[in-house]
Amino acid sequence: MTPLLEVNSLSVAYGAIKALHGISFKVMPGEVCTLIGCNGAGKSTTLRAISGMIKSSGEVKFAGESISGVSPHTLVRRGLCHCPEGRGVFANMSVSENLDLGAFTRHDADIPKDRERVLTLFPRLRERLKQSAGTLSGGEQQMLAIARALLARPKLLLLDEPSLGLAPQLVQTIFQIIREINQQGTTILLVEQNAHMALQVAHHAVVLEVGAVAMSGPAKELAASDAVRKAYLGHG
């Protein structure tokens, strides 16, 4: 099977500081792949490099074609969507208008059906369609950010820190929804500080340490590894 995403020798530097040191990994169609690691390991930088938001060297292939140097808005049209850390909702626009923006690259007849799908996934958003996005709680803004990305109908969803700053109960809800999105056919590359939850939802995992791949493999195997348990799961 051809990987949906192939990252080969990806490097990123911020001035003199090297953030990524030639990392390589693959994401297969239909899976959830998670990047885990400590703060500063290069996880969010990896997503930003893949989606063309920052300059990088090396090669990134999406659906078999090189996308190195392709602009972010072109990648959205091709089916690669990035849901960034910090939610990034348009605070002065309504929930409904934020959702409309998710589908702005599309001109097909299925937009109403997809809109209904995300409102079924996130019933709380249905109750708040006319409300300004800036007045939503942190958890609701996270739901809106994911729903908006889904309305672009991505083949691959890059999801950066979806549980950041959320109450434990909401974290469970967000991860259940991530599982449902994946079961409905969307491939997901997930960056997540909560390694325990990430390894539960993922099929494959890549551990980053100071901008390099320390280990990778099936998520269940990594969750059972003593090194991973000690470093990221809080127990040996």
C-alpha positions in Angstrom: 0.0 0.0 0.0 1.3 3.5 -0.9 1.7 5.9 2.1 -0.7 8.8 2.1 2.1 10.9 3.5 5.8 10.4 3.2 8.3 12.6 5.1 11.9 12.1 4.0 14.9 13.8 5.7 12.8 16.8 6.8 14.9 19.6 8.3 13.9 23.0 9.7 16.0 25.8 11.1 15.0 29.0 12.9 18.0 31.1 12.1 21.0 29.4 13.6 18.8 27.0 15.7 18.0 23.7 14.0 14.5 22.5 15.0 14.3 19.4 12.9 17.3 17.2 12.0 16.3 15.3 8.9 13.3 13.3 10.2 11.6 10.6 8.2 8.3 8.8 8.7 5.2 7.6 6.8 1.5 7.8 7.4 -0.6 5.1 5.8 -4.1 5.7 4.4 -6.9 5.2 7.0 -4.7 5.3 10.1 -4.1 7.7 13.0 -0.4 8.4 13.4 0.7 10.3 16.4 3.8 12.3 17.0 4.7 12.4 20.7 7.6 13.9 22.6 8.5 16.6 25.2 8.0 20.3 24.7 10.5 21.6 22.1 10.9 18.2 20.5 9.8 19.6 17.1 6.2 18.1 16.9 4.3 21.3 15.9 7.2 22.4 13.7 6.9 19.1 11.8 3.2 19.8 11.1 3.9 23.4 10.0 6.6 22.2 7.7 4.3 19.5 6.1 1.5 22.0 5.5 3.9 24.6 4.0 3.5 27.2 6.7 7.3 27.3 7.3 10.3 26.7 5.1 12.0 23.3 5.2 14.4 21.1 3.4 14.0 17.5 2.5 11.0 16.0 0.8 7.3 15.6 1.7 5.1 13.5 -0.5 1.3 13.5 -0.2 -0.8 11.0 -2.2 2.3 10.0 -4.1 3.3 13.5 -5.2 5.9 15.8 -3.9 4.4 18.8 -2.1 7.6 20.5 -1.1 7.2 24.2 -1.7 3.5 24.0 -2.5 1.4 26.8 -0.8 -0.8 26.0 2.1 -4.0 27.0 0.3 -3.2 24.7 -2.6 -2.7 21.9 -0.2 -6.1 22.4 1.3 -7.6 22.1 -2.2 -5.7 18.8 -2.6 -7.1 17.4 0.7 -4.4 18.2 3.3 -5.8 20.3 6.2 -4.0 21.7 9.2 -5.9 22.3 12.4 -3.3 24.4 14.4 -2.5 24.6 18.1 -4.4 27.4 19.7 -7.6 26.8 17.8 -7.5 29.9 15.6 -11.2 30.5 15.3 -12.4 33.8 13.9 -13.6 35.3 17.2 -15.9 38.1 15.7 -17.7 35.8 13.3 -20.5 33.4 14.3 -20.0 29.7 14.6 -22.0 29.2 11.4 -19.8 31.7 9.5 -16.6 29.9 10.8 -18.0 26.6 9.4 -18.8 28.3 6.1 -15.1 29.3 5.8 -14.1 25.7 6.2 -15.8 24.9 2.9 -14.7 28.0 1.0 -12.5 26.0 -1.4 -15.4 23.7 -2.3 -18.1 24.1 -5.0 -19.8 20.7 -4.8 -23.3 19.7 -3.8 -22.2 17.8 -0.7 -21.4 20.7 1.5 -24.8 20.7 3.4 -24.4 16.9 4.0 -20.9 17.5 5.4 -22.1 20.4 7.5 -24.8 18.1 9.0 -22.2 15.5 9.7 -20.0 17.9 11.7 -23.0 19.2 13.6 -23.9 15.6 14.5 -20.3 15.0 15.6 -20.4 18.2 17.7 -24.0 18.7 18.8 -22.9 21.6 21.1 -22.0 23.6 18.0 -25.5 23.2 16.6 -26.8 24.9 19.7 -24.5 27.8 19.2 -24.6 28.4 15.5 -25.5 32.1 15.8 -23.1 32.8 18.7 -19.8 34.6 18.1 -16.9 32.1 18.1 -15.0 34.3 20.6 -17.7 33.7 23.3 -17.3 29.9 23.2 -15.5 28.0 25.9 -12.0 26.6 25.1 -13.5 23.2 24.5 -16.2 24.5 22.2 -13.6 26.5 20.2 -11.5 23.3 19.8 -14.6 21.5 18.5 -15.3 24.4 16.1 -11.7 24.4 14.8 -11.9 20.6 14.1 -15.3 20.9 12.5 -14.2 23.8 10.3 -11.2 21.7 9.1 -13.5 18.7 8.3 -15.7 20.9 6.1 -12.7 21.2 3.7 -13.2 17.4 3.3 -9.6 16.5 4.0 -8.0 13.2 3.0 -5.4 13.9 5.7 -6.1 16.0 8.8 -3.1 17.4 10.7 -4.3 17.9 14.3 -2.0 19.9 16.6 -2.6 19.6 20.4 -6.4 19.2 20.4 -6.6 18.6 24.1 -4.4 21.5 25.2 -5.9 23.4 28.1 -9.1 21.4 28.2 -10.7 19.9 31.3 -10.2 16.1 31.6 -13.8 15.3 30.8 -13.6 17.3 27.6 -10.3 15.6 26.7 -12.2 12.3 26.7 -14.9 13.8 24.4 -12.3 15.2 21.9 -10.5 11.9 21.7 -13.7 10.0 21.1 -14.5 12.3 18.3 -11.0 11.9 16.8 -11.7 8.2 16.8 -15.0 8.7 15.1 -13.6 11.0 12.4 -10.9 8.3 11.7 -13.5 5.5 11.5 -15.5 7.6 9.0 -12.5 7.5 6.7 -10.2 10.5 7.4 -6.5 9.8 7.9 -5.1 11.8 10.9 -1.6 12.9 11.9 -1.9 13.9 15.5 0.5 15.9 17.6 -0.5 15.6 21.3 1.2 16.4 24.6 -1.1 13.8 26.3 0.9 10.8 25.2 -1.3 8.3 27.1 -4.4 9.4 25.2 -2.6 9.7 21.9 -1.2 6.2 22.0 -4.7 4.8 22.9 -6.3 6.4 19.8 -3.4 5.9 17.3 -2.4 3.0 15.1 1.2 4.1 14.7 3.4 6.4 16.7 6.6 8.4 16.2 8.6 9.6 19.2 10.5 12.8 18.6 13.4 13.9 20.8 15.2 17.3 20.1 14.2 17.3 16.5 15.0 13.7 15.7 13.1 10.5 15.5 14.0 8.5 18.7 11.7 5.5 17.9 8.6 4.6 15.9 6.3 1.7 15.5 2.8 0.4 16.3 1.2 2.5 19.0 0.4 -0.5 21.2 4.0 -1.6 21.1 5.3 1.8 22.0 2.7 2.2 24.8 4.1 -1.1 26.3 7.8 0.0 25.9 9.5 0.6 29.2 11.4 3.6 27.7 8.3 5.3 26.5 6.3 4.5 29.7 9.1 6.0 31.8 9.7 9.1 29.6 6.2 10.0 28.5 3.5 8.1 30.4 4.7 8.9 34.0 5.4 5.4 35.1 8.1 2.8 34.6 
